[in-house]
Amino acid sequence: MSKRVFITGLGFVTPHGEDPNTAFEQIYRGESATRMVRSGTAELGSDVLLAQVDFDAADRIPKTQQIFMARASQMAVVAAEGALSSANLLDQDVDLDDCAVYMGCGLGGAEIIEKCYRTYYIRKSRRGRPTAVPLIMANAPASHVSMRFGLRGPAHTFSIACASSTVAIGEAFRAIRDGYIERCLAGGAEAMLNDGSVAAWERLGVVASEHADGPAASSRPFDVERTGFVLGEGAVVLMLEEAAAARARGVEPIAEVLGYGASSDAHNLTEPTAVGQERAMVAALADAGVPRSSVGYINAHATGTQMGDPVEVDAVKRVFGDHASQLAISSTKSVHGHLVGASGALEAAIVALALQASRLPPTANLTTPDPACDLDFVPVTGRTAPDLEVAMSNSFAFGGSNATLVLRKV
């Protein structure tokens, strides 16, 4: 018999801070975390739009542990502690020995890789950090969370570019629903705002340029003036629990995970297709066992690229037909940027909080909609949604991997 799965805790280390409710309020008000940042060396430096995290592991992670942890792992550990605390699992006498950890991460210790290359090519030295290999591994965040809190359940990592943490949450949901595990810390971590990574993204031609109205207005999903996305960083972890276990200790759930679907475009590394995205959404709805007409809100993947946004609009229309015009859709990347491997976890958490609060965050900066993007994208200003019961979160990755979650209000 399938088990119900609740989200009982949230842990944030995001461009909008570490308190989930405060971050949601800022996102709901359309307050952008995008800033112009000086990046690079004196010879190669430039001003870059970024959504950075104000984060320092001092006093929260012992220095003896920090030396074995890249920035992404440090943020993951702090976010995991936040999720455990939010779920009251640090205060109650609960055995977490079998708790699992499912994390998404795209690149791992990106800044460590850069330091290694600088040592080798600039300093002409082979004497890099002896801990470099474990620092750069994509599975390091999950491993450090497991070790920090003594969690001996499965510790899995999903490295699927922008869909990484959505897949992590979806697979954790399935494992709990099907009885393999009872609890899981699921989410993602990413920290690739180092010079080399940023330069590579710029060269790819998908990074936003500064808007005439300033850095905060530069991420503009669905807008005719969109020029790309703003790179962000952070870690977000959700505490997922089997419903009976959550109820047994009297915790109040934030939302319920109802369904998960995944697909591959089988088409192109960087060019998305509506057919692949449609398959993921249809699979998630079928898994959730709810009619399409029950969905009231979608947190779109929409990054603000010229190519990607209209494709997602087409996919939504394919899935929902006439109901598409009744949907509220927004891209919160317009204010928190694109956290790559952590984006799906942040957006799923925002959906959970939106369901809990019956409020829809807006697509900030959407002042002149692209004619090809002709649905209700909650432009500029958030709105109340007293009848909201079911919502969806989309993540569509380079490589053509698509993942969708369906959540329900509790």
C-alpha positions in Angstrom: 0.0 0.0 0.0 1.4 3.4 -1.0 2.2 5.8 1.9 1.6 9.5 2.0 4.7 11.8 2.1 4.7 15.1 3.9 7.2 17.9 3.9 7.7 18.6 7.6 10.8 20.9 7.6 12.7 23.3 5.4 16.3 24.5 5.6 17.5 27.5 3.5 20.9 29.0 2.6 19.7 31.2 -0.2 20.3 34.6 -1.8 17.3 35.7 0.3 18.7 34.4 3.6 18.3 31.4 5.8 14.9 31.8 7.2 12.3 30.1 4.9 9.4 32.3 5.9 11.3 35.5 5.6 12.7 34.5 2.2 9.2 33.6 1.0 8.0 37.0 2.1 10.8 38.7 0.1 10.1 36.6 -2.9 6.4 37.3 -2.6 7.1 41.0 -2.6 9.3 40.6 -5.7 12.5 41.8 -4.0 15.4 40.8 -6.1 18.7 39.4 -4.7 20.6 40.2 -7.9 23.6 42.4 -7.6 26.4 43.6 -9.8 29.6 41.9 -8.6 33.2 42.4 -9.5 34.5 39.0 -10.6 37.9 37.9 -11.8 41.6 38.9 -11.7 42.9 42.4 -12.4 43.6 41.4 -16.0 40.5 39.4 -16.7 37.9 40.8 -14.3 34.5 42.2 -15.2 31.3 43.2 -13.5 28.9 40.3 -13.4 25.2 39.9 -12.4 25.0 37.4 -9.6 22.6 36.3 -6.8 25.2 35.5 -4.1 24.6 34.1 -0.7 25.8 36.0 2.4 27.3 32.9 4.1 30.0 32.2 6.5 30.5 28.8 8.1 32.4 30.2 11.1 31.0 29.2 14.5 28.6 26.8 12.8 31.0 24.2 11.4 34.2 23.3 13.3 37.3 24.4 11.4 38.6 20.9 11.5 35.6 19.9 9.4 35.6 23.0 7.2 38.9 22.1 5.6 37.3 19.0 4.1 34.2 20.8 2.9 33.8 23.0 -0.2 31.4 25.9 -0.1 28.5 23.8 -1.5 29.0 21.2 1.3 29.2 23.8 4.0 25.9 25.3 2.8 24.3 21.9 2.5 25.2 21.0 6.1 23.7 24.3 7.4 20.6 23.9 5.3 20.2 20.3 6.5 20.4 21.4 10.1 17.7 24.0 9.4 15.4 21.4 7.9 15.9 19.1 10.9 15.3 21.9 13.3 12.3 23.1 11.4 10.8 19.6 11.6 11.5 19.5 15.4 13.8 16.5 14.9 16.6 18.0 16.8 14.5 18.7 19.8 12.6 15.4 20.0 13.8 12.0 21.0 13.6 10.5 17.5 16.0 7.9 16.2 17.5 9.3 13.0 19.8 6.4 12.4 17.9 5.2 9.3 17.2 8.6 7.9 18.3 8.9 4.2 20.0 11.8 2.4 19.1 12.5 -1.2 20.9 15.5 -2.6 21.3 17.2 -6.0 24.5 18.9 -7.0 25.7 19.9 -10.5 29.4 20.7 -10.2 30.5 20.0 -6.6 33.4 22.0 -5.3 33.8 24.3 -8.3 36.0 26.8 -6.5 38.4 24.0 -5.5 38.8 22.9 -9.1 39.7 26.5 -10.0 42.2 26.7 -7.2 43.9 23.5 -8.3 44.2 24.8 -11.8 45.7 28.0 -10.6 48.2 26.2 -8.5 49.2 24.0 -11.5 49.2 26.5 -14.4 50.0 29.8 -12.7 52.3 28.7 -9.8 53.7 25.9 -11.9 53.3 23.6 -8.9 52.0 20.1 -8.5 51.7 20.6 -4.8 47.9 21.2 -4.5 45.6 20.4 -1.6 45.8 16.7 -0.6 42.0 17.0 0.1 41.2 18.3 -3.4 39.6 15.1 -4.7 37.0 14.6 -1.9 36.4 18.3 -1.9 35.3 18.5 -5.6 33.1 15.4 -5.7 29.5 16.1 -6.5 28.4 13.6 -3.7 30.3 15.5 -1.0 27.3 17.6 0.2 25.2 14.4 0.8 28.2 12.7 2.4 28.9 15.6 4.8 25.2 15.9 5.8 25.1 12.1 6.5 28.3 12.3 8.6 27.4 15.5 10.4 24.1 14.2 11.8 24.8 10.5 12.0 22.3 9.5 9.3 23.0 5.9 8.2 20.3 5.5 5.6 21.1 5.7 1.9 23.1 8.8 0.9 22.5 9.4 -2.8 23.5 12.2 -5.1 21.8 13.2 -8.3 23.9 15.3 -10.7 21.5 16.2 -13.5 22.4 19.9 -14.1 19.4 22.1 -13.4 17.1 19.2 -12.6 19.4 17.7 -9.9 17.5 18.6 -6.7 14.0 18.1 -8.2 15.1 14.5 -9.1 16.5 14.1 -5.6 13.2 15.1 -4.0 11.2 13.0 -6.4 13.3 9.9 -5.9 13.2 10.4 -2.1 9.4 10.8 -2.3 9.1 7.5 -4.2 11.4 5.6 -1.7 9.2 6.8 1.2 5.9 6.2 -0.6 7.0 2.7 -1.5 8.2 1.8 2.0 11.9 1.7 1.5 12.7 4.5 3.9 10.7 6.5 6.4 12.5 9.8 6.5 14.8 11.6 4.1 16.6 14.9 3.9 16.2 15.8 0.2 17.3 18.9 -1.7 20.3 20.3 -3.4 23.4 22.5 -3.0 25.4 24.5 -5.6 28.2 27.0 -5.4 29.8 27.8 -8.7 30.1 31.6 -8.7 33.9 31.3 -9.0 35.6 33.2 -11.9 36.1 30.2 -14.2 32.6 28.8 -13.9 31.0 32.2 -14.4 33.1 32.9 -17.5 32.1 29.5 -19.0 28.4 30.3 -18.4 28.9 33.7 -20.0 30.5 32.2 -23.0 27.6 29.9 -23.5 25.4 32.9 -24.1 22.7 32.3 -21.6 23.6 34.8 -18.9 21.6 38.0 -18.5 23.0 41.4 -19.3 22.2 44.4 -17.1 18.9 46.0 -17.7 18.5 49.7 -18.1 16.6 49.8 -14.8 19.5 48.2 -13.0 20.7 44.8 -11.8 17.6 44.0 -9.9 15.5 44.2 -13.1 17.8 42.1 -15.2 16.2 38.6 -14.7 13.0 38.9 -16.8 11.4 35.5 -17.5 8.6 35.6 -20.2 9.4 39.3 -20.9 10.1 40.6 -24.4 13.3 42.2 -23.0 14.7 39.0 -21.4 18.4 38.3 -22.1 19.1 35.2 -20.0 19.4 34.2 -16.4 21.3 35.4 -13.3 23.5 32.8 -11.8 22.8 32.1 -8.1 24.1 29.8 -5.4 22.8 28.2 -2.2 21.5 25.1 -0.6 17.9 24.1 0.2 16.9 20.9 2.1 13.4 19.5 2.6 12.6 17.1 5.4 10.4 14.4 3.9 8.5 12.0 6.2 6.1 9.2 5.8 2.7 10.6 7.0 2.2 8.1 9.9 5.7 8.8 11.3 5.1 12.6 11.1 1.7 12.3 12.8 3.1 10.0 15.5 5.3 12.8 16.8 2.7 15.5 16.3 4.5 17.6 13.7 2.4 20.0 11.5 3.3 19.3 7.9 4.0 22.2 5.5 2.7 20.4 2.3 2.3 17.0 0.8 4.3 15.6 -2.1 1.7 13.9 -4.4 3.5 13.0 -7.5 6.8 13.0 -9.5 7.5 12.6 -13.2 10.7 12.6 -15.2 11.6 12.3 -18.9 14.4 12.9 -21.4 14.1 15.1 -24.5 16.5 12.8 -26.4 17.2 15.8 -28.6 19.9 18.2 -27.9 22.3 19.1 -25.0 21.2 22.8 -24.7 18.0 23.1 -26.8 14.8 22.1 -25.0 11.7 20.5 -26.6 8.1 20.8 -25.5 7.5 17.1 -26.1 10.0 16.1 -23.4 8.7 18.6 -20.9 5.1 17.5 -21.6 6.0 13.9 -20.8 7.4 14.9 -17.4 4.4 16.9 -16.4 2.0 14.2 -17.6 3.9 11.6 -15.7 3.8 13.6 -12.5 0.1 14.2 -12.8 -0.5 10.5 -13.4 1.7 9.6 -10.4 -0.2 12.1 -8.3 -3.6 10.7 -9.4 -5.2 14.1 -9.7 -7.0 15.7 -12.7 -5.2 18.4 -14.6 -8.0 20.8 -13.7 -7.0 20.6 -10.0 -3.7 22.3 -10.6 -3.9 26.0 -9.7 -0.3 27.1 -9.8 3.0 26.2 -11.5 6.4 27.4 -10.5 8.0 27.3 -13.9 11.5 26.4 -14.8 11.6 29.5 -17.0 15.1 31.0 -16.7 14.6 34.0 -18.9 16.4 32.7 -22.1 14.9 33.6 -25.5 14.7 30.0 -26.5 13.6 28.3 -23.2 10.6 30.3 -22.0 8.3 29.9 -25.1 9.1 26.1 -25.2 7.8 25.7 -21.6 4.7 27.7 -22.4 4.1 25.4 -25.3 4.6 22.4 -23.1 2.1 23.7 -20.5 -0.5 24.3 -23.2 0.0 20.7 -24.5 -0.5 19.3 -21.0 -3.4 21.5 -19.8 -5.3 22.4 -22.9 -8.1 24.8 -22.2 -7.2 24.8 -18.4 -3.8 26.4 -19.2 -5.5 29.8 -19.4 -6.9 29.3 -15.9 -3.5 28.5 -14.4 -1.3 30.9 -12.4 2.3 30.5 -13.4 5.4 32.3 -12.2 9.1 32.1 -12.4 10.7 33.0 -9.1 14.1 32.9 -10.7 13.3 36.5 -11.5 14.3 37.4 -7.9 16.5 34.5 -6.6 18.4 33.7 -9.7 19.3 30.3 -11.1 20.8 28.1 -8.4 21.4 25.3 -10.9 21.7 22.0 -8.9 19.8 23.7 -6.0 17.1 25.5 -8.0 14.6 22.7 -8.0 14.7 22.3 -4.2 14.3 26.1 -3.7 11.4 26.3 -6.1 9.7 23.2 -4.6 10.1 24.8 -1.2 8.6 28.0 -2.5 5.6 26.0 -3.8 5.1 24.3 -0.5 5.2 27.7 1.3 2.8 29.2 -1.3 0.3 26.3 -0.6 0.7 26.8 3.1 0.1 30.6 2.9 -2.4 30.5 0.0 -0.3 33.2 -1.8 1.3 33.1 -5.2 4.8 34.7 -5.7 5.1 36.8 -8.8 7.2 36.8 -11.9 9.1 40.0 -11.1 10.2 42.4 -13.8 7.5 41.1 -16.2 6.3 44.4 -17.6 6.1 43.6 -21.4 5.2 40.0 -22.0 6.5 38.2 -25.0 3.5 37.6 -27.4 4.7 34.0 -27.5 4.2 33.8 -23.7 0.5 34.5 -23.4 -0.5 32.8 -20.2 -1.1 34.3 -16.6 2.4 34.7 -15.3 1.5 36.6 -12.1 3.4 39.7 -13.4 5.2 42.0 -11.0 2.9 41.6 -8.0 2.1 38.5 -5.9 -1.5 37.6 -5.2 -3.6 35.7 -2.7 -5.0 32.3 -3.8 -7.5 31.2 -1.1 -8.7 28.2 -3.3 -5.2 26.9 -4.1 -5.0 23.2 -3.3 -2.6 21.6 -5.8 0.5 23.1 -7.4 3.4 22.0 -9.6 7.1 22.7 -9.8 9.1 22.2 -13.1 12.8 21.7 -13.6 14.2 21.3 -17.1 18.0 20.7 -17.5 20.7 20.9 -20.0 21.1 17.5 -21.5 17.3 17.3 -21.9 16.5 15.9 -18.5 13.1 17.0 -17.2 11.5 16.6 -13.8 8.2 17.7 -12.3 6.8 17.6 -8.8 3.2 17.9 -7.8 2.4 19.2 -4.2 -0.8 19.5 -2.3 -2.0 21.7 0.5 -2.5 20.0 3.9 
